[in-house]
Amino acid sequence: MSLKKINAVLAAVLILFVLWFGTEYIVSPETTAPGCGLPSRPSGDGGGFLVVKGIRGVVMALLLAVLLLTGHRRALGWALMVEALAAYGDMANHEIRPRGGRCRATRRGGRRDGPSLTSARNTRAAPAG
């Protein structure tokens, strides 16, 4: 199997995952959000937030699918990189936004969805001597 085919299969798996993930937020945001560390469905003016997050995921997956199916491999690589930044932005927003003085990730008993920015301050080595 050539490297081109392996890359295409990996991209297709990623596209299907992003499409499924976005669809879950559209179809059942009440059950999907708590499993991803988000609060339950907001009320009032924020009621559509989770559906918008799902639509964003579906559109991102469709963009990647179009680039894969049309054979624009270089553009697909760039789009994957940019979309990874969107996921990093979600993670950074989730990790940095304080909840009661400490970040939420530090109160989950060590379970982290991504690299924690709060634990970086404790990783410095003690000065020698």
Secondary structure as a PSIPRED ss2 file (coil, helix, strand):
# PSIPRED VFORMAT (PSIPRED V4.0)

   1 M C   1.000  0.000  0.000
   2 S C   1.000  0.000  0.000
   3 L H   0.000  1.000  0.000
   4 K H   0.000  1.000  0.000
   5 K H   0.000  1.000  0.000
   6 I H   0.000  1.000  0.000
   7 N H   0.000  1.000  0.000
   8 A H   0.000  1.000  0.000
   9 V H   0.000  1.000  0.000
  10 L H   0.000  1.000  0.000
  11 A H   0.000  1.000  0.000
  12 A H   0.000  1.000  0.000
  13 V H   0.000  1.000  0.000
  14 L H   0.000  1.000  0.000
  15 I H   0.000  1.000  0.000
  16 L H   0.000  1.000  0.000
  17 F H   0.000  1.000  0.000
  18 V H   0.000  1.000  0.000
  19 L H   0.000  1.000  0.000
  20 W H   0.000  1.000  0.000
  21 F H   0.000  1.000  0.000
  22 G H   0.000  1.000  0.000
  23 T H   0.000  1.000  0.000
  24 E H   0.000  1.000  0.000
  25 Y H   0.000  1.000  0.000
  26 I H   0.000  1.000  0.000
  27 V H   0.000  1.000  0.000
  28 S C   1.000  0.000  0.000
  29 P H   0.000  1.000  0.000
  30 E H   0.000  1.000  0.000
  31 T H   0.000  1.000  0.000
  32 T H   0.000  1.000  0.000
  33 A H   0.000  1.000  0.000
  34 P H   0.000  1.000  0.000
  35 G H   0.000  1.000  0.000
  36 C C   1.000  0.000  0.000
  37 G C   1.000  0.000  0.000
  38 L C   1.000  0.000  0.000
  39 P C   1.000  0.000  0.000
  40 S C   1.000  0.000  0.000
  41 R C   1.000  0.000  0.000
  42 P C   1.000  0.000  0.000
  43 S C   1.000  0.000  0.000
  44 G H   0.000  1.000  0.000
  45 D H   0.000  1.000  0.000
  46 G H   0.000  1.000  0.000
  47 G C   1.000  0.000  0.000
  48 G C   1.000  0.000  0.000
  49 F H   0.000  1.000  0.000
  50 L H   0.000  1.000  0.000
  51 V H   0.000  1.000  0.000
  52 V H   0.000  1.000  0.000
  53 K H   0.000  1.000  0.000
  54 G H   0.000  1.000  0.000
  55 I H   0.000  1.000  0.000
  56 R H   0.000  1.000  0.000
  57 G H   0.000  1.000  0.000
  58 V H   0.000  1.000  0.000
  59 V H   0.000  1.000  0.000
  60 M H   0.000  1.000  0.000
  61 A H   0.000  1.000  0.000
  62 L H   0.000  1.000  0.000
  63 L H   0.000  1.000  0.000
  64 L H   0.000  1.000  0.000
  65 A H   0.000  1.000  0.000
  66 V H   0.000  1.000  0.000
  67 L H   0.000  1.000  0.000
  68 L H   0.000  1.000  0.000
  69 L H   0.000  1.000  0.000
  70 T C   1.000  0.000  0.000
  71 G C   1.000  0.000  0.000
  72 H C   1.000  0.000  0.000
  73 R H   0.000  1.000  0.000
  74 R H   0.000  1.000  0.000
  75 A H   0.000  1.000  0.000
  76 L H   0.000  1.000  0.000
  77 G H   0.000  1.000  0.000
  78 W H   0.000  1.000  0.000
  79 A H   0.000  1.000  0.000
  80 L H   0.000  1.000  0.000
  81 M H   0.000  1.000  0.000
  82 V H   0.000  1.000  0.000
  83 E H   0.000  1.000  0.000
  84 A H   0.000  1.000  0.000
  85 L H   0.000  1.000  0.000
  86 A H   0.000  1.000  0.000
  87 A H   0.000  1.000  0.000
  88 Y H   0.000  1.000  0.000
  89 G H   0.000  1.000  0.000
  90 D H   0.000  1.000  0.000
  91 M H   0.000  1.000  0.000
  92 A H   0.000  1.000  0.000
  93 N H   0.000  1.000  0.000
  94 H H   0.000  1.000  0.000
  95 E H   0.000  1.000  0.000
  96 I H   0.000  1.000  0.000
  97 R C   1.000  0.000  0.000
  98 P E   0.000  0.000  1.000
  99 R E   0.000  0.000  1.000
 100 G C   1.000  0.000  0.000
 101 G C   1.000  0.000  0.000
 102 R E   0.000  0.000  1.000
 103 C E   0.000  0.000  1.000
 104 R H   0.000  1.000  0.000
 105 A H   0.000  1.000  0.000
 106 T H   0.000  1.000  0.000
 107 R H   0.000  1.000  0.000
 108 R C   1.000  0.000  0.000
 109 G C   1.000  0.000  0.000
 110 G C   1.000  0.000  0.000
 111 R C   1.000  0.000  0.000
 112 R C   1.000  0.000  0.000
 113 D C   1.000  0.000  0.000
 114 G C   1.000  0.000  0.000
 115 P C   1.000  0.000  0.000
 116 S C   1.000  0.000  0.000
 117 L C   1.000  0.000  0.000
 118 T C   1.000  0.000  0.000
 119 S C   1.000  0.000  0.000
 120 A H   0.000  1.000  0.000
 121 R H   0.000  1.000  0.000
 122 N H   0.000  1.000  0.000
 123 T C   1.000  0.000  0.000
 124 R C   1.000  0.000  0.000
 125 A C   1.000  0.000  0.000
 126 A C   1.000  0.000  0.000
 127 P C   1.000  0.000  0.000
 128 A C   1.000  0.000  0.000
 129 G C   1.000  0.000  0.000
